[in-house]
């Protein structure tokens, strides 16, 4: 009688321990994946900031180019259009950031 009652209890304990261990492993894997995603996110934000600085420098260069008196009118208009495109890209990036 003791053997019959003991075996189901032992199986229940082993099953419970196995489920607990499997849950722990899944949680640890999820935590690791989240840490990797956060690291990638930080790297992407750093890259975005670098690109924003480059865009600002390009915008300043285009502004200088389009306003210089020795630049032909068609080049100045093209520079102004490009400047508007750069502004649109920066604004779109800010919208995506939010």
FIKOLZA-1660 file (N, C-alpha, C; in steps of 0.1 Angstrom, whole numbers, plus 5000, padded with zeros to 4 digits):
% residues 98
   i   px   py   pz ch aa at
   1 5008 4988 5000  A  X  N
   1 5000 5000 5000  A  X CA
   1 5009 5013 5000  A  X  C
   2 5020 5013 5007  A  X  N
   2 5028 5024 5008  A  X CA
   2 5035 5027 4994  A  X  C
   3 5038 5016 4987  A  X  N
   3 5045 5017 4974  A  X CA
   3 5035 5024 4964  A  X  C
   4 5023 5020 4965  A  X  N
   4 5013 5025 4955  A  X CA
   4 5010 5040 4958  A  X  C
   5 5010 5044 4970  A  X  N
   5 5008 5058 4973  A  X CA
   5 5020 5066 4971  A  X  C
   6 5032 5061 4973  A  X  N
   6 5044 5068 4972  A  X CA
   6 5048 5070 4957  A  X  C
   7 5046 5061 4949  A  X  N
   7 5050 5063 4935  A  X CA
   7 5043 5075 4928  A  X  C
   8 5029 5076 4929  A  X  N
   8 5023 5088 4923  A  X CA
   8 5028 5101 4929  A  X  C
   9 5031 5101 4942  A  X  N
   9 5037 5114 4949  A  X CA
   9 5050 5117 4943  A  X  C
  10 5059 5106 4942  A  X  N
  10 5072 5108 4936  A  X CA
  10 5071 5113 4922  A  X  C
  11 5062 5107 4914  A  X  N
  11 5061 5112 4900  A  X CA
  11 5056 5126 4900  A  X  C
  12 5047 5130 4908  A  X  N
  12 5042 5143 4909  A  X CA
  12 5053 5153 4913  A  X  C
  13 5061 5149 4922  A  X  N
  13 5072 5158 4926  A  X CA
  13 5082 5159 4914  A  X  C
  14 5086 5148 4908  A  X  N
  14 5095 5149 4897  A  X CA
  14 5089 5157 4885  A  X  C
  15 5076 5156 4882  A  X  N
  15 5070 5163 4872  A  X CA
  15 5070 5178 4875  A  X  C
  16 5067 5181 4888  A  X  N
  16 5067 5195 4892  A  X CA
  16 5081 5201 4891  A  X  C
  17 5091 5194 4895  A  X  N
  17 5104 5199 4894  A  X CA
  17 5108 5201 4880  A  X  C
  18 5104 5192 4871  A  X  N
  18 5108 5193 4857  A  X CA
  18 5101 5206 4851  A  X  C
  19 5088 5208 4854  A  X  N
  19 5081 5220 4849  A  X CA
  19 5088 5233 4854  A  X  C
  20 5091 5232 4867  A  X  N
  20 5098 5244 4873  A  X CA
  20 5111 5247 4866  A  X  C
  21 5119 5237 4864  A  X  N
  21 5132 5239 4857  A  X CA
  21 5130 5244 4843  A  X  C
  22 5121 5238 4836  A  X  N
  22 5118 5242 4822  A  X CA
  22 5114 5257 4822  A  X  C
  23 5105 5261 4831  A  X  N
  23 5101 5275 4832  A  X CA
  23 5112 5284 4835  A  X  C
  24 5121 5280 4844  A  X  N
  24 5133 5288 4848  A  X CA
  24 5142 5290 4835  A  X  C
  25 5144 5279 4828  A  X  N
  25 5152 5280 4816  A  X CA
  25 5146 5289 4806  A  X  C
  26 5133 5288 4804  A  X  N
  26 5127 5297 4794  A  X CA
  26 5128 5312 4799  A  X  C
  27 5126 5314 4811  A  X  N
  27 5127 5328 4817  A  X CA
  27 5142 5333 4815  A  X  C
  28 5151 5325 4817  A  X  N
  28 5165 5329 4816  A  X CA
  28 5168 5332 4801  A  X  C
  29 5163 5324 4792  A  X  N
  29 5165 5326 4778  A  X CA
  29 5158 5339 4773  A  X  C
  30 5146 5342 4779  A  X  N
  30 5139 5354 4775  A  X CA
  30 5147 5366 4780  A  X  C
  31 5152 5365 4792  A  X  N
  31 5160 5376 4798  A  X CA
  31 5173 5379 4789  A  X  C
  32 5179 5368 4785  A  X  N
  32 5191 5370 4776  A  X CA
  32 5187 5376 4763  A  X  C
  33 5176 5372 4757  A  X  N
  33 5171 5378 4745  A  X CA
  33 5168 5393 4746  A  X  C
  34 5162 5396 4757  A  X  N
  34 5158 5410 4760  A  X CA
  34 5171 5418 4762  A  X  C
  35 5181 5413 4768  A  X  N
  35 5194 5420 4770  A  X CA
  35 5200 5423 4756  A  X  C
  36 5199 5413 4747  A  X  N
  36 5205 5415 4734  A  X CA
  36 5197 5425 4726  A  X  C
  37 5184 5425 4727  A  X  N
  37 5176 5435 4720  A  X CA
  37 5179 5449 4725  A  X  C
  38 5180 5450 4738  A  X  N
  38 5183 5463 4744  A  X CA
  38 5197 5468 4739  A  X  C
  39 5207 5459 4738  A  X  N
  39 5220 5463 4733  A  X CA
  39 5219 5467 4719  A  X  C
  40 5212 5460 4711  A  X  N
  40 5210 5464 4697  A  X CA
  40 5203 5478 4696  A  X  C
  41 5193 5480 4704  A  X  N
  41 5186 5492 4704  A  X CA
  41 5195 5504 4707  A  X  C
  42 5203 5502 4718  A  X  N
  42 5213 5513 4721  A  X CA
  42 5222 5515 4710  A  X  C
  43 5227 5505 4703  A  X  N
  43 5236 5507 4692  A  X CA
  43 5229 5514 4680  A  X  C
  44 5217 5511 4678  A  X  N
  44 5209 5518 4667  A  X CA
  44 5207 5532 4671  A  X  C
  45 5204 5535 4683  A  X  N
  45 5202 5549 4687  A  X CA
  45 5215 5557 4685  A  X  C
  46 5226 5551 4689  A  X  N
  46 5239 5557 4687  A  X CA
  46 5241 5560 4672  A  X  C
  47 5238 5550 4663  A  X  N
  47 5239 5552 4649  A  X CA
  47 5230 5563 4644  A  X  C
  48 5218 5564 4649  A  X  N
  48 5208 5574 4645  A  X CA
  48 5214 5588 4649  A  X  C
  49 5219 5589 4661  A  X  N
  49 5225 5602 4665  A  X CA
  49 5237 5606 4656  A  X  C
  50 5245 5597 4652  A  X  N
  50 5256 5600 4643  A  X CA
  50 5251 5604 4630  A  X  C
  51 5240 5598 4625  A  X  N
  51 5234 5602 4612  A  X CA
  51 5228 5615 4613  A  X  C
  52 5222 5618 4624  A  X  N
  52 5216 5631 4626  A  X CA
  52 5226 5642 4626  A  X  C
  53 5238 5640 4632  A  X  N
  53 5249 5649 4631  A  X CA
  53 5254 5651 4617  A  X  C
  54 5255 5640 4610  A  X  N
  54 5259 5641 4596  A  X CA
  54 5249 5648 4587  A  X  C
  55 5236 5646 4590  A  X  N
  55 5226 5653 4582  A  X CA
  55 5226 5668 4585  A  X  C
  56 5229 5672 4598  A  X  N
  56 5230 5686 4602  A  X CA
  56 5241 5692 4594  A  X  C
  57 5253 5685 4594  A  X  N
  57 5264 5691 4587  A  X CA
  57 5261 5692 4572  A  X  C
  58 5255 5682 4566  A  X  N
  58 5251 5683 4552  A  X CA
  58 5242 5694 4549  A  X  C
  59 5232 5696 4558  A  X  N
  59 5222 5707 4557  A  X CA
  59 5229 5720 4557  A  X  C
  60 5239 5722 4566  A  X  N
  60 5246 5734 4567  A  X CA
  60 5254 5737 4554  A  X  C
  61 5261 5726 4549  A  X  N
  61 5268 5727 4537  A  X CA
  61 5259 5731 4525  A  X  C
  62 5248 5725 4524  A  X  N
  62 5238 5728 4513  A  X CA
  62 5233 5743 4515  A  X  C
  63 5231 5747 4527  A  X  N
  63 5226 5760 4529  A  X CA
  63 5237 5770 4525  A  X  C
  64 5249 5767 4528  A  X  N
  64 5260 5776 4524  A  X CA
  64 5262 5776 4509  A  X  C
  65 5261 5764 4503  A  X  N
  65 5262 5763 4488  A  X CA
  65 5251 5771 4481  A  X  C
  66 5239 5769 4486  A  X  N
  66 5227 5775 4479  A  X CA
  66 5227 5791 4480  A  X  C
  67 5234 5796 4491  A  X  N
  67 5233 5810 4492  A  X CA
  67 5246 5817 4487  A  X  C
  68 5255 5810 4482  A  X  N
  68 5268 5816 4477  A  X CA
  68 5265 5823 4464  A  X  C
  69 5270 5835 4462  A  X  N
  69 5267 5842 4450  A  X CA
  69 5274 5836 4437  A  X  C
  70 5284 5829 4439  A  X  N
  70 5291 5824 4427  A  X CA
  70 5285 5811 4422  A  X  C
  71 5275 5805 4429  A  X  N
  71 5269 5793 4425  A  X CA
  71 5258 5796 4415  A  X  C
  72 5258 5789 4404  A  X  N
  72 5247 5791 4394  A  X CA
  72 5233 5789 4400  A  X  C
  73 5223 5795 4394  A  X  N
  73 5210 5794 4399  A  X CA
  73 5204 5780 4399  A  X  C
  74 5207 5772 4389  A  X  N
  74 5202 5759 4388  A  X CA
  74 5208 5750 4399  A  X  C
  75 5221 5752 4402  A  X  N
  75 5227 5744 4413  A  X CA
  75 5221 5749 4426  A  X  C
  76 5219 5761 4428  A  X  N
  76 5213 5766 4441  A  X CA
  76 5199 5761 4443  A  X  C
  77 5191 5760 4432  A  X  N
  77 5178 5755 4433  A  X CA
  77 5179 5740 4437  A  X  C
  78 5188 5733 4431  A  X  N
  78 5189 5718 4434  A  X CA
  78 5194 5717 4448  A  X  C
  79 5203 5725 4453  A  X  N
  79 5207 5724 4467  A  X CA
  79 5195 5727 4476  A  X  C
  80 5187 5737 4473  A  X  N
  80 5175 5740 4481  A  X CA
  80 5166 5728 4481  A  X  C
  81 5163 5722 4470  A  X  N
  81 5155 5710 4470  A  X CA
  81 5160 5699 4478  A  X  C
  82 5173 5697 4477  A  X  N
  82 5180 5687 4485  A  X CA
  82 5179 5690 4500  A  X  C
  83 5180 5702 4503  A  X  N
  83 5179 5707 4517  A  X CA
  83 5165 5704 4522  A  X  C
  84 5155 5706 4514  A  X  N
  84 5141 5703 4518  A  X CA
  84 5139 5688 4520  A  X  C
  85 5145 5680 4511  A  X  N
  85 5145 5666 4513  A  X CA
  85 5151 5661 4526  A  X  C
  86 5163 5667 4529  A  X  N
  86 5170 5664 4542  A  X CA
  86 5161 5667 4553  A  X  C
  87 5154 5679 4553  A  X  N
  87 5145 5683 4564  A  X CA
  87 5134 5673 4566  A  X  C
  88 5128 5669 4554  A  X  N
  88 5117 5659 4555  A  X CA
  88 5122 5646 4561  A  X  C
  89 5134 5641 4557  A  X  N
  89 5139 5629 4563  A  X CA
  89 5142 5630 4578  A  X  C
  90 5147 5642 4582  A  X  N
  90 5149 5644 4597  A  X CA
  90 5136 5644 4604  A  X  C
  91 5126 5651 4599  A  X  N
  91 5113 5651 4605  A  X CA
  91 5106 5637 4606  A  X  C
  92 5108 5630 4595  A  X  N
  92 5102 5616 4595  A  X CA
  92 5109 5607 4605  A  X  C
  93 5122 5609 4606  A  X  N
  93 5130 5601 4616  A  X CA
  93 5125 5605 4631  A  X  C
  94 5123 5618 4633  A  X  N
  94 5118 5622 4646  A  X CA
  94 5104 5616 4649  A  X  C
  95 5095 5615 4639  A  X  N
  95 5082 5609 4641  A  X CA
  95 5084 5594 4644  A  X  C
  96 5093 5588 4637  A  X  N
  96 5095 5573 4640  A  X CA
  96 5101 5571 4654  A  X  C
  97 5109 5580 4658  A  X  N
  97 5115 5580 4671  A  X CA
  97 5105 5579 4682  A  X  C
  98 5094 5587 4680  A  X  N
  98 5084 5588 4690  A  X CA
  98 5075 5576 4689  A  X  C
% end
